[in-house]
Each structure stands twice: as structure tokens, then as C-alpha cells.
Amino acid sequence: MADIERRMIARGFVEEALDSLRRTGRPTAPILVSLGLPEVIDEPVSAESYGALWLAIAKELDDEFFGMGGRPMRSGSFTLLCHCVLHAPTLGHALRRALRFLDVVLDDPRGKLVVRDGLAQIELTDACEARSAFAYRTYWILIHGITCWLVGRRIPIRLVDFRCAEPTQGADYRLFFGAPVRFGQPTSRLGFDSAMLDLPVTRTEQALKQFLRGAPANILVRYRYDAGLASSVRRRLDKVPPAAWKTFSDLAVEMRIPPSTLRHRLRDEGQSYAGIKDDIRRDLAVDLLLNTSKTTGDIAAQLGYSEPSAFFRAFRKWMSKSPDAFRREGSGAAGQDGRSSRTMRHVFPDLALNVSKSVTRRMKIPG
């Protein structure tokens, strides 16, 4: 993904932000014009433009949470939140402080940190009915963005659950998070590896001043899953089938980076070579199961697994079901409503799908 593309924010997210003005009877045109944006948004905007829009709406409403909390998040709250967590010793301490701060400011939703089975999960509780997906996404952006900045690296997201139903632009949410996204769940939550909680907070007051000058645009882009060196590694893997992927040492030679340096830089981004390969294999597997008639054994071989059993274990880890069960559910849903296999990607909103047209190109699947 090109850097310019990565820095774009989907049109649907812009419209949802503007809805916060519409709900209060305010016109959207004056703010859009003042920011140099068209009165009708019909294409993605840059992260910088979206960040400026967020700040402008927050000033107009005196609410940095777009009017979606139990109480307004008054202008300046995010800055105070950053100061509140800056001197915490570890990410775990900072995260708990941040959640308490937002509980006091917003009142509803309320967040708590739950650690179990190797996952740290931020769970949100609503006082009444479910909020919009945009409300939960905004909360996750604030929390994830500031915690990543505090430790100076991306914290890989392992799951994102939304209590609400899937919005029309559900695909945009999956692409934004780059992790398994599920809608219609009992609780809204975001999960990551619990080992991250022990990371030390490394920022200073001077660094915070610089960070705040670029917020919120910087947290929309800097710590996305497709940023940095990991994106370069993905692009190289995209060009060849998995069976032809280079070893880590050979990849480092190709990229003209010492293996230890490459490993360290990927780790700083919260990534690993094995994890990147795993993510690509997952998306390819989903695409092949839904869009081809290949046997699972053939798919396993095409994905570079020496034994079908290894593919079965990996797929169960990704999707919590076997490849055959996944395919049957997809075929059954297609038969019931006549949708194509391409549409099946949206029939299963709980699957980690960042599958794109590049999948077909990468695997050179015949028409």
C-alpha cells in the first residue's frame, strides 16, 4: 500500500464525523469550506484533513468525542489525558489511568482492562443501548493512539468487537484496524497481547508537546497496521506465492538491512516476519476457500504448508473453525440469498478480512 493511500481516511468516516453536527442542527458547509474541503465529500480525505475536521468539530461542539458520550469530552480533555498518563511507569499503568480518566470525563461508555488467556482486553460497558460503530472506533483511536505513542511502537491489535450491528461501511472498519473485526457482539472490546502491558513508558514533556501539535492526525496514521517497514516487507511478499517466500536472512540481504537490524525494527513496529506471513496466508486462505473450488489440501500446498494438518491448525487459530466448516457456511449463505462468493466476505463480518484484488494477482489464480 502506497504511503499516500495509507494516509487517506474513508469517506464514510468523514460523513459520520459530520453527522455529529447534523444531529445538533448545525450546517456542515461552513466548517468544510473553512478547511478547504468540498461541501460534498465524495472521496477519501487525507489524515491531516480529517484531523483538522475533528478539531474543528470539537471546537464547534466543545466536545472531542463528537457528542457520542454520556457527557461531552470538553475541548482540551485529550491534552489533559496525555499529561495524566505521561509519567506512568509502564503501559499497563498508563492504560488503567487513561480508562479511569475517560470514565470520569465521558461517564458513558465506561472502560475496564481485562487480562486473560494472554490477551489484554479493553471492554466497554454502555448504560443503555449500543452506540454506533463510529463511537466505539473513536474511543479505540484515542486509547490505541496514545498508548502506542507512550511506548514508541505499534501495539498490534488482535481483535476488535463491536456491540452494535455492522454499519454499511463495515469493510472500512476492517481495513482500518487490520485485525479480526466482529459486529453484533455482547461487549465492545479491543484486544492485544498482554505482554505489551509491561512495556516501559519512554516519553518526555518535550516529546508530548510535539505529539500534541500533530494530534489527532498522527494517531490516525503513525501506528496503523500497514505502516513503516512492515509495509515494505508485505509488498515484497505480495509479489510471489508463499511457497517462494525467502527466508528471513535472505529477505534481509535483499532489503540490504542486517538481519538483526531488520528484526529489531520490525519488533519496534510491533511486527515480526512470521506474523506478517501469517496475516497474508490468512487472507489468501479465506479468498481461496470462498472464491475457488480447490481442495483444502491444494490450498495448504499453495500457501506453502508442508502438511495439510499444519494449515488446518493455523486456520482454526485464525477463524475458530475448520477450513471445511468455513467453506460450508460460505456456500450455504450464498445459496440462500444468491449472493456471489465475493459478497460472502461481508456475510461473515466476524472474519479478519483484508482481502483485496491483489490476492488474486499474488496467487495467479486462473479466472
Secondary structure as GFF3:
##gff-version 3
##sequence-region A 1 367
A	DSSP	alpha_helix	3	6	.	.	.	ID=ss1
A	DSSP	beta_strand	8	9	.	.	.	ID=ss2
A	DSSP	alpha_helix	11	22	.	.	.	ID=ss3
A	DSSP	alpha_helix	29	34	.	.	.	ID=ss4
A	DSSP	beta_strand	45	46	.	.	.	ID=ss5
A	DSSP	alpha_helix	47	61	.	.	.	ID=ss6
A	DSSP	alpha_helix	77	85	.	.	.	ID=ss7
A	DSSP	alpha_helix	91	106	.	.	.	ID=ss8
A	DSSP	beta_strand	110	116	.	.	.	ID=ss9
A	DSSP	beta_strand	119	125	.	.	.	ID=ss10
A	DSSP	alpha_helix	133	151	.	.	.	ID=ss11
A	DSSP	beta_strand	157	161	.	.	.	ID=ss12
A	DSSP	alpha_helix	170	177	.	.	.	ID=ss13
A	DSSP	beta_strand	181	182	.	.	.	ID=ss14
A	DSSP	beta_strand	188	193	.	.	.	ID=ss15
A	DSSP	three_ten_helix	194	198	.	.	.	ID=ss16
A	DSSP	alpha_helix	205	214	.	.	.	ID=ss17
A	DSSP	alpha_helix	217	221	.	.	.	ID=ss18
A	DSSP	alpha_helix	228	238	.	.	.	ID=ss19
A	DSSP	three_ten_helix	242	244	.	.	.	ID=ss20
A	DSSP	alpha_helix	248	255	.	.	.	ID=ss21
A	DSSP	alpha_helix	259	268	.	.	.	ID=ss22
A	DSSP	alpha_helix	273	291	.	.	.	ID=ss23
A	DSSP	alpha_helix	296	302	.	.	.	ID=ss24
A	DSSP	alpha_helix	308	319	.	.	.	ID=ss25
A	DSSP	alpha_helix	323	337	.	.	.	ID=ss26
A	DSSP	alpha_helix	341	347	.	.	.	ID=ss27
A	DSSP	alpha_helix	357	363	.	.	.	ID=ss28
###
